[in-house]
């Protein structure tokens, strides 16, 4: 097979920087969350709770959502570039997602919270929508999915007295496996393989994350199609208007979602509709904050903060490598088979270490791209996609 040429199409560095920002948000949540072990012994010290609450209010559920939106943008860019060359990339993209899923499976053996598997599976649902030429239709379906239609079926069924709809969600009763807290390495790996996958998919489904991922990916598709990141100047007014609307919505939901949730009738036997309605309002809050983060970041990026925020662009070019590296490094720090610091590290320490670690990753990315065209896992993903190792990896040196 002939060597696969690297992409020489000018990169959208704003999108790279945004993806790097999303990776930062995901990591800075994982650190005080102690890579999922926080819930074994939640913090009660008020000073430490401030650290926890600020990070979770700003980034928890929002960074992941932003990553899903970027995934949709990247999807349409890849498909369009191939289409411009007269190549239908559909089959190759299915194989590309298969490779991502396999990487996710390997990662999930180490850390059950892996999101690569989920993105890979949900990416398959984007393919039929690529054939839909109307951006309005795609965007409308995306918004519908963000409004959690299955959750509303559950709520309405519960209000009508359906017994199944008034049963607690299964992931509510899940506890942190003791093996993660005090078990050995082999036991932890075995737990990840046997129960970790099932719990993750259960949570993603019951919490409405699957619907949200697909909805945001479709919105990302539309943003990619209309050139939102390719022609930033053309959308400066829309960015500012959207930022103001999202900010007002976020503030309003932050202060009123509790009282709005109280409008939903509830009894001892019919408690799920109110619980689900509260979860729905929380998802709207997360989406509004995510929109503030995205539009705020892009507005600053294309103004006076461009140079500072563009520092994140190299990290955004190797998010797969850096994402996996984060868990490879810190899961042993917190889990029982390693340093077991889940019970001793404070929230402030976790956040500060996370900031330092991510800064080191950004520095590493800058150094890496001085010599290489792709991140290590990005190169592996590309080579596996085309079933050849003849994918240029190092930058050619000019005499």
N, C-alpha and C positions, 0 to 999 in steps of 0.2 A: 504493500500500500504506500502511496506517495506520502511524503511528510505533510503533516497538517500545519498550515501556515498560521502564525499568531495573528490575532485581530489587530489590524492597523487603523481601524475606524477610530477617530478621536473619542476618547472615553468621556462620559458625562461625569466629571469629577464631583459635581454637586451631588449626584446620586451615590457615588462611591463614599463621599463624606457622610451622607445621611445614613447609609448602611453601616458605616463605622460607628456612628452615633447610636444606632439601634443596638449594635453589638455591645457597646459600652453599657447601655441601659439594662440589657439582659444580664450582663455580668455583675453589675453593681446591685442587682436584686439577688442574684444567686449567692453573693458573698454574705450579707446579713441573714439570708435564708439558710446559710450554712449548707448549701447544696441539698436542701430539703430536710435537714435535720433540726432546724429551728423549732419545728412544731412538736418536737419531743419534750421540750421544756421552754415554753415561750417566756420572753423577758417580762419582768414586772417592775424593775427599777425605772422610775419616771425619766431619769436622764437618758438611759439607754433606749427607752421607748421612743423618745424624740427622734433619735437616729433612725430607728426602724420605721416609724410612721412617715417620716419625710421621704425616705427612699421608696417605700411602697406606694405612697400617694402619688408620687411623681412618675415612677417607672414601672411598678408591678402591673402586668397586664397591658401596659402601654408599649413598652419596648418590643415585646413579642408581637403585638399587633402591627407595629411599625415595620418589623422584619417581614411579616406576611405581606404587607403592602408593597415593600421593595421587591419581594419575590414575584409578585404579579407584574411589576414594571420590567424586571429582568426577563421574565418569560416572553413578553411581547417584543422586547428588543431582539432576543435571540431568534424568535420565529420570523420577525420582519426582515432581519438581515439575511437570513437564508432565502426568504421569498424573493428578495431583491436580486439574488443571484440565480433565481429560477429553480431553487431547490425546496422541496416540501420537507420540512424538518420534523414532521409529526412523529414518524417512527423512531427517528434518532432521539427525539426529546423523551419519548416513553422509555427508551433504553437509558437515557441520561438520568431520568428520575429513578429508574431501577438501581442504577449505581449509587445514587444518593441514598436510597433506601437501605442498600447493603452497608454503606458506610455508617448510616444511622444504627443499623442492627449491631454492628461491631462496637460503636460508641455506647449503645445502650447496655451492653454487657458490663461496661465500666460504670456508667451513670444512668440510672433508670429515667431521669428527667430529660433525656435526649429529645430534641424537637425535629431532628433531621428526618426521621421516619415519617412524622406527621406531615411535614411540608412536602415530602416526596409523594405520599399518597394523595394529598389534597391537590397537588399539582396536576394529577391526571384529569381532574374535573375541569381544569382550565381549557383543555384541548378542544372540546366541542364549542366552547364559547368563542374561541379564536375565529371560528367560521362565521360567527354572527357579526355582520358588518356595522350594525347600528350601535354606536357608542351609548346612545340613550337607553337602549334595551339592556345592554350589558350592565350599565351603571344602575338601572332600576332593579335588576335582579340582585346586584351586589348589595344595594341598600336593603332590599327585602330580606336577604340573608342576615344582614347586620341587625335587623329587627327581630331576629330569633323566632321564626314561625313555629318551630317545633316546641319551643318553650311556651308559646301562647296556646298551642293545642293542649299542652299539659295543664296550664293555668285554667283554661276554660273547662276542661274535663274535671279538674278538681272542684271548681265552683259548682259544677252540675252533679257532684256527689260520687264520681267514679272512684272506687276504692283504690285502684292501682295508682291514680293520680294524687292520692293523699298519703302515699308511702314515702318515707325519707329517701333521699338520694343515697345510693350505695357508697359513694366516695366520702360521704359525711362521716361514716363510722370507721373509715380506714385509719389505722395507727401506724406510726413509724416502726418498721420491723426492728426488733431488738438486735438482730444480727448486724444491722447498720451501725448500731451504737457501740456494740462490744464484741461483735463476731470477728472471725478471721477473714483473710482475703478470699480463700476458696468459698467460704460460706456466703460472703457478700456477692461474689460473682454468681453463685448458684441462685441466690434470691433474686438478683436482677434478671436472670434468664427465666426463672419460673413464674415469679409474680410481678416483676417490674413492668413488663410490657403490658400486661392486662390492666394494672392499675392506671398506667398513663393513658391508655385509650379510653378507659372508663371515665376518668376525669375529663378528658377532652370532649367526650360526647355529652356527659351529664351537665357539664358547666356551660355548654354552648360554644366552646372554643372552636369546634370544627366548622360550625356555621359561620363564625366570625372570621376564621382564616380564609375560607373560600370567598366570603363577601369582600374582605379587604383585598384579596388577590385580584378579584374582578375590578375593583375600583382602581387598583394599581395598573391593571391592563389598560383601562381607559386613560389614565394619566399618561401612560407610556405612548398610547396612540396619538393623543392630541399634542404631544411635544412639551408637556409640562416641565420636564427636566431638560429637554433638548433646547428649548427656546425660553429660558427663564425670564428674559426681559418682557416678553409678550404677556406674561401672566403675573406681573408684579402687582397690578391692581387687584386681581382675583385673590392672590395670596394674602394681601392685607385685609381684604373684606372677609375672607374665610377665617383668618386669624382672630379678628374681632368677634365674629359670630361664635366660633369655637370657644374662645375665652369666656364670653358671657355665659354660654351653655355650661361650661365646666364649673364656673363659680356658682351658678344657679343650682346645678345638680348637687354640688358638694354640700350646700347648706339646706337643700330642700328634699333630697331624695328620701330621707327618713320619714318626713311628714307626708310625702306623696305615697310612700309605701303603706302608710297607715290607712289610706283610703280603701285599700283592698280588704274586703271582709275576711274575717278569720275566726275560727273556733278551735277548740281543743282537737276535734276530729278532722277539721278542715283547715289545716295550717299550711299546706304546701303552696296554694295559690299566692299567699302573701309572701312566703319565702322566695318563691320563684320571681314574683314581681319585683321584689327588692333586688334580686340578682340581676334582673333585666335592667333596672335603673342603674345599678353599679356598672353594668357593661356599657351603658350609654355614657356614663361618666368617664370610664376608661377611654372610650372612643373619642370623646370631646378633648380630653387631655392629650391623647395621642395626636390629634389633629393640631392642637396648640404646639406641641413639641415639633411636629413635622413642618408646619408652616412657619413657625417662629424660627426654627433652625434654618430653613431655606431663605427666609427674609434676611436674616443676619448674614448668611453665607454670601448672598449676592449684594451685600452692602459693606459696611466698614469692618465687619468681622471675618471677611473672606479668608484672609491669610491665616488667621488663628484657627478657624474651623476646618480649613483645608488640610490641616495636619492629620485629620482623621481619614483622609481619602485612601492612603495606602492600606490602612487597617480594613477599610471597606472593600478593598480588592482581594483580601484574603480572609474573609470572615469565616469560611469553613475551617481553615487551619487554626485560626485563633480561637474559635468557639470550642473546638475539640481540645485544644491545648489547655484551655481554662479548667476544664473538668479533670483532665489528666494530671494537672498540677495540684488542684485544690481538693478534690475528693479525698485523696489520702490524708490531707491535712485535717479534715473534719471527721472522717469515718473511723470506726473502732479499730480496724486492722492497721491504720496508720498512726498519726499523732493523736487521734481521738479528741481534737480540740472543740468538738461540738458543745461540750459542757462547760468550757472555760473561756472561750474567746468572746469578748463583749461585742455588741453591735458596732460601737464606735471603732474598735480595732478592726473588725471585719471590713467595714467601709473604707477605712484609711488604707488598709493593706490592699483592698480591691483597687483603689485609685492608683496606688503605686504600681501594682501588677499590670493594670491596663496601660499605664504610661510606658512601662517597659515593653509591652506588646506593640504599642504604636512605634516606639523607637526601633524595635526589631523589624517591623514592617518597612520602615523607611530604609534601613540598611539592606534588607533583603532585596528590595526592588532596584537597588543600584546594580545588582548583578543578575537578577532573575526576572523572567517575564511573568511567571505565575507563582502563587504560593505553592508549597509542597502538595497539599491535598487538592488544591485547585488544578495543578498539573496532572495529578493522578486521575482526577475526575474527568478532565478533558481527554487524556490519553485513553481511558477506559471507554469513554463515549464513542470515540472513533476507532476503538480496537486496534490501536497502534501506539508504539512507544516513540514514533517519529514525530513527536510534538516538541518543537523548540522549547527549551527550558531556560537556558542561559542567554543573556544578551550578547550579541556578537560585538566583538571589539573592533573598533575602526582603527586602522593603522595610522 
